[in-house]
Amino acid sequence: MNNKSEMEKLLALSLRDHSLIPDGCHVLVAVSGGVDSVSLLFALISLSKQFSRFRISVAHLDHGLRATSAQDANFVRRLCGDWRLACHVDRVDVESLACRSGCGVEEAGRNARRAFLQRIASEQGCERIALAHHMDDQAETVLLRMTRGSAVSGLAAMAWQQGEFIRPLLNVSRSLIDDYLQHNKLPFVEDSSNAEVKYSRNRIRHEVVPALRKINPQVSLQLYRLAQRVSLEESFWQQQVSAVLDDCVVCRGGELRLSCAEVGSLHQALRLRVVRECLKRVRGDLRGIESIHIELVDGLLTSARPQLQLDLPNAWVARRYEALVFRVEAPEAATPFQLSISGPGTYRLPNGYTLAVAISEIAIGESRSRVEFDADRVVFPLQVRTFRAGDKISCVGMAGRKKINDIFAEKCLEQEDRARSLVLESVNVVLWLLGVRRCGECCVDDKTARVLTLSISTIDT
């Protein structure tokens, strides 16, 4: 079998076995002008002529990192002109983008390229975006993730398909691609930055992989197979994770909540994957998340402390008593509030609540949202304000005063709810922790002539 038919046969197999390109599909091929992308483009053109099942357009992004980058863009334009393909080219200053975003040049380049390809695909009606990652790239990705402390699931590395992105050359080695390019006398451009070992992937490619090949000449193939096995096993684990989340996850107000009891009882292997999936769901992806982050979140589940939180890359995770809370960012801090109550009337409180103040001769009874005091023993003006650390309140049937923080702990009130809690006080004495507990003073009794009634709306009684 010659190199041309061998590579195209492997490509055809990957398209068929992984259903990468549906019939009638419009495929956008990402072409840098290098060996890999030019070979992929030529092979896809050959297969499209054989089967006439899909059509092709090309996209190229000039990263502006090299003096010759504009020449590469022109090369791709000429190539597409010769091969009669629609070509879409744009340019972005990746170094400036990296500085503005605070990430590395490699990451900024990947993000810019991905956004560009998705934009062109959307504008041109392309259902698939073909990338030229091959078997050796996959092997390098596995090694790179291992060095960065990836979880086992991360060793599945690059997927055959991820959304609209497809990688149909993952089963093809770099040497076979080189042979295919030479056999067909295909033109290409050389990216000099591929030889610079200041980039992590290039160091893996030029230093680590050659050393490993001295131990096993087929190391790239073995790492590719490892990724395939991990991917297969991860598909099973994902079924288990989905079943768990269907049973014990609650989504509300931009956050995801898990039952600590239910998730904490799982085997740690499954528990870690559940945590990973929750992070993925709230963030949209797992870029920047490493195994140490997953383990830190798992530590919240097993901690004896009822309230803890972690700030992770583009995520905030907190233990709130029996719930594990996932958000993109921490909840907004409560705004301090203070209001003077001069006498009977209706007063507006934060978050849409209202406070009604009335004086009458008859007590009608108390509830969570309504309290009554002997009006002649209460001094106006009253003050409604945000709870402060150190606040205390007297309790019915108890001597002395109790820290309000202790009451919060007894009621398992979450930190964010504590910060939004309001107290009503008279002459610096807390009369009522609104919606939670009244004080043990100024109570209505058989000697009371006038009853001061305070009630808040929208709190379930």
SETI-665181 format. One line per field, with one value per residue (C-alpha): residue number from 1; x, y, z. Coordinates in Angstrom, 3 decimals, padded with zeros to 6 digits. Layout:
% SETI-665181
seq <- (NUM,...)
x <- (X,...)
y <- (Y,...)
z <- (Z,...)
END
This chain:
% SETI-665181
seq <- (1,2,3,4,5,6,7,8,9,10,11,12,13,14,15,16,17,18,19,20,21,22,23,24,25,26,27,28,29,30,31,32,33,34,35,36,37,38,39,40,41,42,43,44,45,46,47,48,49,50,51,52,53,54,55,56,57,58,59,60,61,62,63,64,65,66,67,68,69,70,71,72,73,74,75,76,77,78,79,80,81,82,83,84,85,86,87,88,89,90,91,92,93,94,95,96,97,98,99,100,101,102,103,104,105,106,107,108,109,110,111,112,113,114,115,116,117,118,119,120,121,122,123,124,125,126,127,128,129,130,131,132,133,134,135,136,137,138,139,140,141,142,143,144,145,146,147,148,149,150,151,152,153,154,155,156,157,158,159,160,161,162,163,164,165,166,167,168,169,170,171,172,173,174,175,176,177,178,179,180,181,182,183,184,185,186,187,188,189,190,191,192,193,194,195,196,197,198,199,200,201,202,203,204,205,206,207,208,209,210,211,212,213,214,215,216,217,218,219,220,221,222,223,224,225,226,227,228,229,230,231,232,233,234,235,236,237,238,239,240,241,242,243,244,245,246,247,248,249,250,251,252,253,254,255,256,257,258,259,260,261,262,263,264,265,266,267,268,269,270,271,272,273,274,275,276,277,278,279,280,281,282,283,284,285,286,287,288,289,290,291,292,293,294,295,296,297,298,299,300,301,302,303,304,305,306,307,308,309,310,311,312,313,314,315,316,317,318,319,320,321,322,323,324,325,326,327,328,329,330,331,332,333,334,335,336,337,338,339,340,341,342,343,344,345,346,347,348,349,350,351,352,353,354,355,356,357,358,359,360,361,362,363,364,365,366,367,368,369,370,371,372,373,374,375,376,377,378,379,380,381,382,383,384,385,386,387,388,389,390,391,392,393,394,395,396,397,398,399,400,401,402,403,404,405,406,407,408,409,410,411,412,413,414,415,416,417,418,419,420,421,422,423,424,425,426,427,428,429,430,431,432,433,434,435,436,437,438,439,440,441,442,443,444,445,446,447,448,449,450,451,452,453,454,455,456,457,458,459,460,461)
x <- (000.000,001.495,001.643,-001.086,-003.692,-002.598,-003.091,-006.349,-007.571,-006.859,-008.580,-011.619,-011.752,-011.718,-014.457,-016.598,-015.903,-016.411,-019.114,-017.106,-018.582,-022.287,-023.457,-023.877,-021.805,-019.879,-016.430,-014.181,-010.555,-008.105,-004.958,-001.781,000.146,002.319,002.802,-000.037,-002.830,-001.926,-001.871,-005.240,-006.746,-005.454,-006.636,-010.115,-010.364,-009.430,-012.060,-014.721,-014.128,-014.384,-017.575,-019.038,-020.553,-019.189,-017.811,-014.798,-013.802,-010.529,-009.708,-006.320,-005.508,-002.315,-001.134,001.337,004.092,006.669,007.948,006.975,003.434,001.890,003.719,002.138,-001.304,-000.594,000.621,-002.688,-004.608,-002.649,-003.035,-006.806,-006.892,-005.002,-007.289,-010.437,-011.481,-013.086,-010.485,-011.064,-008.054,-007.795,-005.025,-004.772,-001.974,-001.616,001.126,-001.068,-003.997,-001.882,-000.874,-004.453,-005.845,-002.963,-002.374,000.564,001.137,000.346,-002.990,-003.896,-003.124,-005.302,-008.197,-007.973,-007.763,-010.738,-012.876,-011.885,-012.715,-016.074,-016.931,-016.069,-017.917,-021.021,-020.840,-020.298,-022.724,-020.035,-021.217,-017.703,-014.263,-011.439,-008.146,-004.925,-003.869,-002.340,-001.091,002.194,000.328,-001.886,001.151,002.653,-000.649,-000.724,002.830,002.134,-000.925,000.970,003.666,000.987,-000.655,-003.709,-006.313,-006.629,-009.562,-007.289,-005.120,-007.906,-006.328,-007.813,-011.173,-012.058,-014.916,-015.652,-018.677,-018.156,-014.402,-013.153,-009.662,-009.732,-005.943,-005.545,-004.872,-002.182,001.483,003.612,005.955,003.073,001.878,005.388,005.504,002.062,003.085,006.277,004.508,001.985,004.594,002.467,003.704,003.919,005.506,007.733,006.850,010.217,008.597,007.993,011.699,011.751,011.980,010.811,007.309,006.326,004.918,008.012,010.224,008.175,008.423,012.134,013.576,011.252,009.759,013.145,014.473,011.462,011.872,015.242,013.339,010.439,010.514,006.692,006.167,003.858,001.663,001.541,000.621,-002.066,-003.460,-003.332,-005.422,-007.895,-008.234,-008.697,-011.284,-013.211,-013.173,-014.124,-017.242,-018.292,-017.451,-019.433,-022.540,-022.027,-021.449,-024.598,-026.664,-025.339,-025.970,-029.481,-030.251,-028.552,-027.830,-029.930,-029.396,-030.630,-029.677,-026.461,-025.166,-025.066,-025.650,-024.842,-025.859,-022.695,-024.175,-025.055,-021.867,-019.663,-020.843,-019.580,-016.321,-013.629,-012.936,-016.534,-016.692,-013.719,-015.301,-018.564,-016.681,-014.870,-018.136,-019.708,-016.793,-017.133,-020.839,-020.520,-017.383,-018.223,-014.832,-011.971,-009.106,-006.852,-008.345,-005.800,-006.066,-004.995,-008.069,-010.357,-008.757,-009.161,-012.885,-013.109,-011.522,-014.496,-016.777,-014.778,-013.959,-015.317,-015.862,-019.401,-018.527,-015.453,-014.828,-012.245,-011.341,-010.340,-009.507,-012.805,-014.769,-015.860,-016.732,-018.059,-019.147,-022.328,-023.341,-024.925,-024.531,-021.550,-022.023,-020.407,-020.399,-018.343,-017.584,-018.323,-021.758,-021.892,-021.179,-024.189,-024.479,-024.583,-028.058,-029.431,-032.873,-034.417,-037.987,-039.617,-043.066,-045.965,-045.970,-044.604,-040.886,-038.981,-036.228,-033.613,-034.493,-038.122,-039.136,-041.282,-041.609,-045.009,-045.060,-048.344,-049.547,-052.847,-054.590,-054.848,-052.161,-052.954,-050.026,-046.507,-044.991,-041.695,-042.600,-044.420,-043.418,-045.162,-043.764,-045.114,-045.184,-044.660,-041.378,-039.873,-038.050,-038.322,-036.688,-035.924,-033.085,-033.062,-029.559,-027.339,-026.149,-022.657,-020.221,-020.469,-024.211,-026.038,-029.690,-031.503,-033.560,-036.909,-036.371,-032.604,-030.414,-027.942,-027.483,-026.571,-024.299,-026.337,-023.592,-024.353,-028.004,-026.941,-024.833,-027.725,-029.957,-027.220,-027.567,-025.121,-022.518,-024.110,-027.510,-025.879,-024.347,-027.789,-029.557,-031.129,-031.601,-034.017,-032.743,-033.836,-031.224,-028.501,-030.429,-031.341,-035.082,-035.471,-033.321,-035.747,-037.445,-035.397,-035.781,-037.152,-035.523,-036.717,-037.426,-040.393,-042.792,-046.555,-048.243,-051.497,-050.262,-049.652,-051.862,-050.528,-049.078,-046.292,-046.578,-043.768,-044.237,-042.212,-043.660,-042.621,-041.161,-042.961,-044.671)
y <- (000.000,003.384,006.284,008.199,005.483,004.525,007.966,008.528,005.110,005.959,009.319,007.659,005.175,007.903,009.830,006.695,005.123,008.366,009.874,013.066,014.523,013.960,013.747,017.166,018.829,022.068,021.639,024.534,023.360,025.264,025.693,027.243,026.441,023.841,020.186,018.816,021.186,021.230,017.420,017.250,019.733,017.836,014.481,015.849,017.278,013.859,012.099,014.681,014.051,010.298,010.393,013.884,013.955,017.234,020.563,022.462,025.998,027.169,029.524,030.940,033.189,035.236,035.449,038.237,036.527,036.245,038.622,036.083,035.462,037.683,035.618,032.466,034.043,034.931,031.381,029.977,032.445,031.383,027.705,028.059,030.014,027.222,024.572,026.685,026.859,029.695,031.151,033.308,035.081,037.381,038.751,039.238,040.587,037.590,039.154,042.154,039.839,037.799,040.950,042.162,038.811,037.949,034.519,033.052,033.581,029.940,030.071,033.455,032.118,029.037,031.109,033.610,030.852,029.000,032.146,033.042,029.575,029.527,032.958,032.026,028.712,030.529,033.161,030.593,027.958,025.337,022.477,021.134,022.653,020.259,020.498,018.764,017.318,013.876,010.901,012.528,015.655,013.420,011.740,015.151,016.275,013.208,013.909,017.612,016.926,014.406,016.989,019.508,017.159,016.228,013.877,010.481,011.753,014.404,011.671,011.047,014.189,015.463,014.060,012.999,015.474,018.291,020.290,021.427,020.723,017.445,015.885,013.246,012.660,011.408,007.888,009.110,009.502,012.526,010.394,009.123,012.700,013.739,010.859,011.751,015.375,014.376,011.734,014.314,017.088,019.417,022.949,024.142,026.777,026.129,027.794,028.598,028.914,025.138,024.703,027.084,025.093,028.035,026.720,023.734,021.632,022.166,021.083,017.889,017.338,017.993,016.815,014.464,012.370,011.636,010.457,008.183,006.781,005.437,003.301,002.471,003.494,003.204,005.542,007.900,004.988,003.655,007.046,007.418,004.017,005.022,008.100,005.907,003.506,006.341,007.911,004.634,004.235,007.886,007.338,004.732,007.015,009.816,007.634,007.108,010.824,011.779,009.347,010.871,014.449,013.605,012.472,015.029,018.272,021.428,024.418,027.835,031.454,030.786,028.248,024.485,022.721,019.172,017.273,016.734,013.626,011.963,012.857,012.279,008.660,007.869,006.088,008.737,007.810,008.662,011.595,013.329,012.942,014.390,017.419,017.773,017.678,020.274,022.624,022.030,022.808,026.107,027.263,025.906,024.170,022.885,025.003,025.953,023.308,020.770,017.691,019.667,021.889,018.843,017.420,020.713,020.721,017.090,018.199,020.490,017.454,015.654,018.675,018.891,022.630,023.411,026.527,026.900,028.313,028.113,030.563,028.533,029.626,031.084,029.300,029.653,026.586,026.597,024.172,025.505,023.007,020.102,021.665,022.019,025.165,025.818,029.252,031.099,033.757,034.427,035.839,039.607,041.021,042.401,046.180,047.634,048.918,051.208,052.773,054.896,054.013,057.134,055.658,053.676,053.231,051.049,051.018,049.563,047.050,045.493,042.757,043.806,043.305,045.775,046.412,047.403,049.184,049.586,050.394,048.993,047.889,044.201,041.548,039.154,036.781,036.362,034.386,034.203,037.347,039.212,040.221,042.201,044.398,046.501,049.854,051.838,050.063,050.612,053.858,055.424,055.963,052.348,051.342,048.590,047.761,045.018,042.443,043.044,040.548,040.756,041.529,039.890,039.384,038.371,035.187,034.316,032.171,032.716,034.979,037.287,037.755,035.342,035.979,036.198,034.289,031.347,031.516,031.486,028.401,026.626,027.332,026.420,029.814,030.235,033.004,034.926,034.864,035.979,038.987,039.984,039.523,042.569,043.452,045.924,047.771,050.403,052.433,049.989,046.970,044.377,043.668,041.440,039.449,039.845,036.638,034.587,035.458,038.191,039.277,038.332,041.938,044.317,041.372,041.844,040.818,041.449,044.904,046.014,048.941,049.398,046.770,047.598,045.191,044.802,042.586,041.921,040.882,038.178,035.886,032.559,032.166)
z <- (000.000,-000.970,001.431,-000.368,-000.081,003.460,004.919,003.072,004.173,007.827,007.378,005.789,008.668,011.292,009.462,009.308,012.695,014.620,012.361,012.073,008.868,008.096,004.488,002.893,005.598,005.045,006.627,007.616,007.575,009.782,007.675,009.026,005.851,007.595,006.718,008.840,007.848,004.138,004.085,005.885,003.439,000.386,001.748,002.568,-000.952,-002.340,-000.210,-001.011,-004.732,-004.222,-002.178,-002.949,000.514,001.893,000.778,002.071,003.013,004.585,007.478,008.497,011.453,011.404,015.028,014.248,016.255,013.472,010.822,008.159,009.444,006.768,004.131,005.588,005.250,001.614,000.988,002.249,000.074,-003.034,-002.187,-001.875,-005.115,-006.909,-005.398,-005.918,-002.298,-000.343,002.017,005.101,006.636,009.642,011.845,015.619,017.804,020.130,022.283,023.080,023.708,026.138,028.034,028.314,029.422,031.758,030.213,028.292,024.575,023.800,025.604,024.132,020.659,021.184,022.492,019.636,017.048,018.485,018.584,015.011,013.673,015.441,014.067,010.475,010.791,012.029,009.276,006.516,007.765,008.446,010.660,011.315,011.913,011.008,012.918,011.865,015.233,014.690,016.683,017.720,018.846,020.953,022.530,023.343,024.884,027.152,028.320,028.782,030.918,033.024,033.775,034.777,037.265,035.236,036.679,035.005,032.956,031.444,029.900,027.395,025.904,022.639,021.570,018.041,018.247,020.653,019.640,016.071,016.196,014.733,014.656,011.915,011.886,015.457,014.129,011.691,012.662,011.822,009.723,007.603,007.061,005.996,003.503,002.181,001.636,-000.203,-002.314,-003.523,-003.836,-001.769,-001.027,002.569,004.801,007.797,011.101,012.690,016.139,016.114,016.886,019.860,023.086,025.185,024.528,026.694,023.863,021.724,024.609,024.944,021.172,020.721,024.037,025.938,023.126,021.450,024.836,025.296,021.773,022.851,025.368,023.051,019.368,019.329,022.283,020.357,019.296,022.859,024.294,021.631,022.637,026.288,025.484,023.603,026.548,029.016,026.715,026.573,030.347,030.827,028.703,031.292,034.202,032.575,032.652,036.380,036.954,035.028,037.089,040.335,039.223,038.046,041.607,043.821,041.960,042.234,039.932,040.970,040.425,038.503,040.983,041.277,044.613,045.663,048.754,050.802,052.411,049.119,047.263,050.303,050.512,046.992,046.254,045.923,042.291,041.389,043.804,042.181,038.758,040.031,041.349,038.023,036.083,038.359,037.739,034.018,034.086,035.929,034.046,030.590,030.344,032.481,031.176,034.075,036.375,037.610,039.796,042.891,042.456,042.290,045.427,047.300,046.518,047.631,050.893,051.521,051.486,054.141,056.303,059.853,059.367,058.151,056.133,053.931,050.482,047.712,044.978,041.904,038.349,037.078,039.783,043.406,045.455,049.021,051.696,053.224,055.893,053.991,050.549,048.233,046.146,042.733,041.092,038.498,041.100,044.738,045.592,045.636,049.080,050.938,050.988,054.531,055.394,058.116,058.491,061.244,062.285,063.731,064.407,062.922,059.143,056.356,055.604,052.656,053.418,051.103,048.602,048.230,051.873,053.786,057.508,058.887,062.257,064.133,067.647,068.881,072.073,071.203,070.696,067.852,068.344,067.053,064.191,062.359,060.432,063.188,066.737,069.465,072.238,075.062,073.262,076.449,077.148,073.676,072.897,069.418,067.039,066.312,064.017,061.393,060.276,058.877,061.392,062.769,064.208,067.980,068.075,070.971,071.861,075.035,074.734,076.297,079.382,079.481,081.570,079.867,076.149,073.402,070.459,067.286,065.494,067.816,066.785,063.135,063.767,065.506,062.529,060.002,058.348,055.469,055.540,052.691,054.443,057.685,055.939,054.618,057.966,059.630,063.276,064.850,067.896,070.375,072.248,071.098,072.411,069.789,069.987,066.938,064.578,061.689,060.627,063.101,066.799,069.075,072.309,075.783,076.792,076.470,076.212,076.091,079.361,081.237,082.244,078.653,077.590,074.052,071.736,069.250,066.306,063.793,060.741,057.624,054.298,051.805,054.504,054.637,057.976)
END
